[in-house]
Amino acid sequence: MDKLDTNGTNSAAPQGDFAPDPVRWRVLFVLLVTIFMTLISVSIVNVALPAIGHGIGASQSDLQWVLSGYALTFGVVLVAAGRAGDIMGRGGLFLIGVAIFTISSIAAGMAPDATWLNVARFVQGIGSGLVNPQGLGMIQHYFRGEERGRAFGYLGTAIGFSVAIGPVLGGLLIELGGPDIGWRLTFLVNVPIGVIAIIFGLMWFPRPLIRRLPGVGTGLRSLDPVGAVLLGLAVLAILFPFVEARDTPALWSLLPAGLLLLWLWLAWERRYVRLGHSPMVDLEIFKLHSYTRGISIMSFYFMGLPGIWVLVALYVQEGDGRTALEAGFFGAPAALLGAYTAHWAGSRVARYGHKMIVFGLCLTLIGLALSMIVVILHEAGHLDVWWLMASLCAVGVAQGLVISPNQTLTLEEVPLDYAGSSGAIMQTGQRIGTAIGFALITAATFATLAMTSWAVAVTVGFGLISLMVLASLLVAARDLRT
């Protein structure tokens, strides 16, 4: 498959034929600041849920929607937003997404009731869904070779810092503002970051911010609206049961409809190409082994990885009686180590390649095994629960070795004309994997907890996560045997 850049030249050409854009590092700074903002918002909200319930009298269902509403709209718009950026210009859509996210953060922070808050969270998800695929596409566009690995490494560092700082910052804001004002500050903290990102983006992004990709036609047809609607509905139908079916089992009936819609989308994309139009997603990219392998690795990995931090937060608060602020500190060292190793790995992915990912997955399994041992020994009275911070450090280091290098290698051969939509498909796989993992892990943990102790329940949850990471490792290790 030809690897074309946005001007129609071969991106597989020697590195010397590519002239780096002098603004690329300033562009990356704006991308990292914004993506940091969208991610820290997620981790802060996880800590703020009890305060939100107290502050506006939100029910458990309302609080669930604070999380799931954001996740659903984020996942639904990802691929369509990525393709729109590929065609119309990523910089302009990126700043539009930042503006939507910032304004909806103000609305969330000023929410008088749960309905208002959840509408604001839906809109936040749309803003984040616009921002993230443009960020991946712009890194693909502005960086090549080892520099691209470094750029993705910096992205991994931003992710790691957001995970580390989010829960702690959320706990501090709630302590400072109290139960009525503190949770509002967890949303309003996004506003100055968003304003700074918009100002710097308008100053530094190359002009024009909105431009049309040559050769894809004009008007609505160039955006493949039918394909966008079919894929959006398919993702919604697949995600929704895993997010909400615990309270409404009848929603599982949506899964077959989601799979049917996915099949219809694939059929439509093939037909769209036969008619001579530019499809929403170039299905030829799935013939790239590096791309399909990378998506599979990330989908399995994200089935398990987010569940680790959910189980730890539940265990140390519900099972061991710690505060939300204390719970936030348990994952902080791991996240900071992950931020450092993401940068380290991004700078060396060209040298070590796929072996780095395999090592990281193995290290994740070691960290999970050590964490299970700590929980069991703590329940037996032989070890302090704070030793979890040490065992989780292995998971944090591994996270930096897996995510950033895998992003670099997955998108390495993807045509730049489809960089946004291809990156968005990878992120959609992560969202679906996360939703499935949350549903399975929490169901297994709480079912076990109903029969026995927290130690056994968390061990079962960690064991299930280990199986998901092992599936990712089996996919990754295949290339080392060939």
URZIMO-V786495 format. One record per residue. N is the residue number from 1. PHI is phi in whole degrees, 0 to 359 (999 if undefined). OMEGA is omega in whole degrees, 0 to 359 (* if undefined). D_FIRST is the distance of its C-alpha to the first C-alpha in Angstrom with 1 decimal. Layout:
BEGIN
N&PHI&OMEGA&D_FIRST, N&PHI&OMEGA&D_FIRST
END
This chain:
BEGIN
1&999&181&0.0, 2&292&179&3.8, 3&253&186&6.4, 4&252&172&9.3, 5&272&188&12.8, 6&289&176&15.5, 7&257&178&16.7, 8&88&178&13.6, 9&269&186&13.4, 10&281&180&10.8, 11&285&175&11.4, 12&272&179&10.7, 13&297&180&13.8, 14&306&184&17.0, 15&303&181&18.9, 16&295&180&21.6, 17&282&182&19.8, 18&257&179&19.7, 19&264&182&23.1, 20&300&179&23.9, 21&285&183&25.7, 22&295&181&29.3, 23&270&192&29.6, 24&300&183&26.9, 25&285&175&29.4, 26&291&176&31.7, 27&299&180&28.9, 28&299&179&28.1, 29&301&179&31.9, 30&297&179&32.0, 31&300&185&29.0, 32&292&179&30.7, 33&300&184&34.1, 34&289&180&32.9, 35&295&174&30.8, 36&303&180&33.8, 37&298&183&36.0, 38&293&182&34.0, 39&281&179&33.9, 40&293&177&37.5, 41&298&180&38.6, 42&293&184&37.3, 43&290&177&39.1, 44&293&183&42.3, 45&299&179&42.6, 46&303&181&42.6, 47&281&188&45.8, 48&275&187&47.3, 49&304&179&47.4, 50&300&180&51.0, 51&293&177&52.2, 52&297&179&50.5, 53&301&180&52.3, 54&287&188&55.6, 55&291&182&55.2, 56&238&177&54.5, 57&64&181&55.5, 58&287&177&52.0, 59&282&177&51.9, 60&299&177&49.6, 61&296&177&47.5, 62&299&181&47.3, 63&294&177&46.2, 64&298&180&43.5, 65&288&174&42.2, 66&301&178&42.2, 67&276&189&39.5, 68&285&179&37.7, 69&299&176&37.8, 70&298&183&35.8, 71&297&183&33.3, 72&291&181&32.8, 73&294&176&32.3, 74&302&182&30.0, 75&292&184&27.7, 76&290&186&27.9, 77&270&189&26.9, 78&307&189&24.2, 79&290&178&21.0, 80&298&178&22.7, 81&294&179&23.9, 82&298&180&20.5, 83&290&177&19.0, 84&300&177&22.2, 85&293&177&21.9, 86&303&186&18.4, 87&274&192&20.0, 88&261&183&23.5, 89&116&187&23.6, 90&283&183&23.6, 91&298&181&26.8, 92&295&180&29.0, 93&293&177&27.9, 94&300&182&28.3, 95&291&174&31.9, 96&298&178&32.6, 97&297&178&31.6, 98&298&180&33.9, 99&297&179&36.7, 100&298&181&36.5, 101&296&182&36.5, 102&293&180&39.4, 103&296&179&41.5, 104&290&174&41.0, 105&294&176&42.1, 106&297&180&45.3, 107&299&180&45.7, 108&294&181&45.3, 109&293&180&47.7, 110&259&187&50.3, 111&300&178&49.9, 112&277&181&53.4, 113&207&185&52.3, 114&293&180&49.6, 115&297&178&48.3, 116&301&182&47.8, 117&299&183&46.0, 118&290&174&43.6, 119&297&178&42.7, 120&298&179&42.1, 121&292&174&39.8, 122&302&182&37.8, 123&291&174&37.3, 124&303&179&36.5, 125&299&177&33.6, 126&296&179&32.3, 127&300&179&32.6, 128&294&178&30.9, 129&295&174&28.1, 130&286&187&27.6, 131&288&193&27.8, 132&297&179&25.6, 133&294&177&22.1, 134&294&178&22.9, 135&300&178&23.9, 136&296&180&20.7, 137&296&180&18.7, 138&289&174&21.2, 139&296&177&21.0, 140&300&186&17.2, 141&287&189&18.1, 142&269&185&21.2, 143&233&178&20.5, 144&225&172&18.3, 145&55&182&18.7, 146&296&179&22.1, 147&296&178&23.3, 148&295&176&20.7, 149&299&177&22.0, 150&296&181&25.5, 151&297&177&24.8, 152&294&175&23.7, 153&296&175&26.7, 154&297&176&28.9, 155&298&177&27.5, 156&297&177&28.5, 157&296&178&31.8, 158&299&178&32.4, 159&298&181&31.7, 160&298&179&34.1, 161&295&180&36.8, 162&295&179&36.6, 163&293&182&37.0, 164&287&188&39.9, 165&278&186&41.7, 166&309&181&41.3, 167&298&181&43.7, 168&292&178&46.2, 169&298&178&46.1, 170&299&178&46.5, 171&297&179&49.5, 172&294&180&51.1, 173&296&179&50.7, 174&291&177&52.3, 175&295&183&55.1, 176&287&185&55.7, 177&270&183&55.6, 178&80&186&57.1, 179&295&183&56.0, 180&270&184&56.3, 181&258&187&54.7, 182&304&182&52.5, 183&294&177&49.8, 184&293&178&49.6, 185&296&180&48.9, 186&294&174&45.9, 187&270&185&44.2, 188&292&178&45.9, 189&296&178&44.7, 190&288&191&41.3, 191&296&179&42.9, 192&298&178&43.5, 193&295&180&40.1, 194&297&179&38.5, 195&297&179&40.7, 196&299&180&39.9, 197&297&180&36.1, 198&294&181&36.6, 199&298&181&38.9, 200&293&177&36.6, 201&298&178&33.5, 202&295&180&35.4, 203&283&194&36.6, 204&252&182&33.4, 205&294&178&30.3, 206&299&177&29.2, 207&266&354&30.2, 208&282&178&29.5, 209&291&176&29.1, 210&247&177&27.9, 211&211&182&25.6, 212&256&179&23.2, 213&294&180&19.6, 214&298&171&19.4, 215&85&180&18.1, 216&247&178&18.5, 217&86&181&22.0, 218&231&177&25.2, 219&81&185&27.5, 220&296&183&27.1, 221&299&181&24.6, 222&295&179&21.9, 223&270&179&22.4, 224&53&185&22.0, 225&298&179&25.5, 226&295&177&25.6, 227&299&180&22.4, 228&297&181&23.9, 229&293&181&27.2, 230&298&181&25.9, 231&290&178&23.9, 232&299&178&26.8, 233&293&179&29.3, 234&296&179&27.3, 235&297&179&27.1, 236&299&182&30.8, 237&293&179&31.9, 238&280&183&30.2, 239&287&190&31.4, 240&304&180&34.9, 241&298&182&36.5, 242&290&180&35.5, 243&278&191&37.0, 244&241&190&40.1, 245&291&178&40.9, 246&298&178&43.2, 247&267&182&45.7, 248&226&184&44.7, 249&302&182&43.7, 250&297&181&43.3, 251&293&178&40.0, 252&298&178&38.3, 253&293&178&38.3, 254&286&184&35.6, 255&301&177&33.0, 256&301&178&32.6, 257&296&178&32.4, 258&297&179&29.6, 259&293&176&27.6, 260&296&179&28.3, 261&296&178&27.2, 262&296&177&23.9, 263&296&178&23.4, 264&296&178&24.5, 265&298&179&22.0, 266&299&178&19.1, 267&297&180&20.6, 268&296&181&21.2, 269&298&178&17.6, 270&295&179&16.5, 271&295&181&19.6, 272&299&177&19.0, 273&292&180&15.7, 274&299&179&17.6, 275&281&177&20.3, 276&89&181&18.1, 277&261&177&18.3, 278&272&185&16.1, 279&285&177&16.1, 280&299&178&17.4, 281&228&175&14.4, 282&284&185&10.9, 283&295&177&11.1, 284&296&181&7.5, 285&295&180&7.8, 286&287&173&10.3, 287&277&176&8.2, 288&281&183&7.7, 289&299&182&11.1, 290&297&182&12.2, 291&285&181&12.1, 292&294&177&13.9, 293&297&182&16.2, 294&297&178&17.1, 295&296&180&18.0, 296&296&179&20.1, 297&300&183&21.9, 298&292&182&22.8, 299&297&178&23.9, 300&293&182&26.3, 301&297&181&27.4, 302&283&169&28.3, 303&298&184&30.2, 304&257&191&32.6, 305&304&182&32.6, 306&299&180&34.2, 307&296&179&36.8, 308&301&186&38.2, 309&286&175&39.5, 310&294&180&40.8, 311&296&180&42.8, 312&297&180&44.2, 313&297&179&45.3, 314&295&185&47.0, 315&294&185&48.6, 316&288&178&50.1, 317&271&183&51.4, 318&281&184&52.4, 319&272&184&53.0, 320&238&173&54.5, 321&73&178&56.0, 322&275&179&54.2, 323&277&178&53.6, 324&297&179&50.4, 325&294&177&50.6, 326&297&179&51.1, 327&299&179&48.2, 328&297&182&46.0, 329&285&185&46.8, 330&298&181&45.7, 331&265&186&42.0, 332&297&179&42.5, 333&300&179&42.5, 334&298&181&39.4, 335&294&179&37.5, 336&293&175&38.7, 337&296&177&37.6, 338&297&178&34.2, 339&297&180&34.0, 340&291&183&34.8, 341&292&176&32.5, 342&297&177&29.6, 343&294&180&30.2, 344&300&182&30.9, 345&291&180&27.7, 346&299&180&25.5, 347&283&186&26.9, 348&237&183&26.3, 349&296&178&23.0, 350&293&181&21.4, 351&275&186&24.2, 352&262&175&24.6, 353&59&190&21.3, 354&291&180&21.2, 355&300&180&24.8, 356&297&180&26.1, 357&293&180&24.9, 358&299&178&26.4, 359&298&180&29.6, 360&298&178&29.7, 361&293&176&29.5, 362&297&179&32.3, 363&295&176&34.4, 364&300&179&34.0, 365&297&178&35.6, 366&296&179&38.3, 367&298&178&39.1, 368&295&179&39.4, 369&297&178&41.7, 370&296&180&43.9, 371&294&176&44.1, 372&298&179&45.3, 373&296&180&47.9, 374&299&181&49.1, 375&298&181&49.5, 376&296&180&51.5, 377&291&178&53.7, 378&294&180&54.3, 379&295&178&55.5, 380&276&178&57.8, 381&84&183&59.2, 382&259&186&58.1, 383&210&177&55.5, 384&285&183&55.1, 385&294&180&52.2, 386&293&174&51.1, 387&295&175&49.7, 388&301&178&46.7, 389&302&181&45.7, 390&289&182&45.4, 391&294&180&43.5, 392&288&177&41.0, 393&299&177&40.3, 394&298&177&38.2, 395&295&180&36.1, 396&296&177&35.8, 397&301&181&34.7, 398&298&180&32.2, 399&301&178&30.7, 400&294&181&30.0, 401&280&185&28.3, 402&260&194&26.0, 403&291&183&25.0, 404&296&178&24.1, 405&299&180&22.2, 406&293&176&20.3, 407&300&180&19.3, 408&298&183&18.1, 409&288&181&16.0, 410&294&185&14.7, 411&266&187&13.4, 412&301&185&12.4, 413&256&183&8.6, 414&285&177&8.8, 415&299&183&8.6, 416&294&177&12.3, 417&297&180&12.9, 418&239&183&12.7, 419&297&182&14.3, 420&292&182&17.6, 421&291&179&16.7, 422&292&175&14.4, 423&296&180&17.2, 424&292&176&19.7, 425&298&177&18.3, 426&299&179&18.8, 427&293&177&22.3, 428&296&175&23.0, 429&300&177&22.5, 430&295&180&24.9, 431&297&180&27.4, 432&295&178&27.4, 433&299&179&27.7, 434&297&181&30.6, 435&297&179&32.4, 436&296&181&32.3, 437&298&178&33.4, 438&304&183&36.2, 439&298&183&37.5, 440&291&185&37.6, 441&292&181&38.9, 442&293&179&41.6, 443&297&180&42.7, 444&295&182&43.1, 445&294&183&44.9, 446&287&175&47.3, 447&295&177&48.0, 448&291&181&49.0, 449&298&179&50.9, 450&294&184&53.0, 451&253&187&54.3, 452&210&188&54.5, 453&269&176&54.1, 454&298&182&51.6, 455&300&180&50.9, 456&292&182&49.9, 457&297&180&47.9, 458&293&177&45.9, 459&298&176&45.4, 460&298&179&44.1, 461&298&178&41.7, 462&296&177&40.5, 463&297&178&40.1, 464&294&176&37.9, 465&299&179&35.7, 466&299&178&35.6, 467&295&179&34.2, 468&292&177&31.3, 469&294&178&30.6, 470&297&176&30.8, 471&299&177&28.2, 472&297&180&25.8, 473&295&180&26.9, 474&297&177&26.3, 475&295&183&22.6, 476&293&185&22.3, 477&285&180&24.4, 478&302&182&22.4, 479&290&179&20.1, 480&281&180&23.3, 481&267&183&24.5, 482&254&*&21.6
END
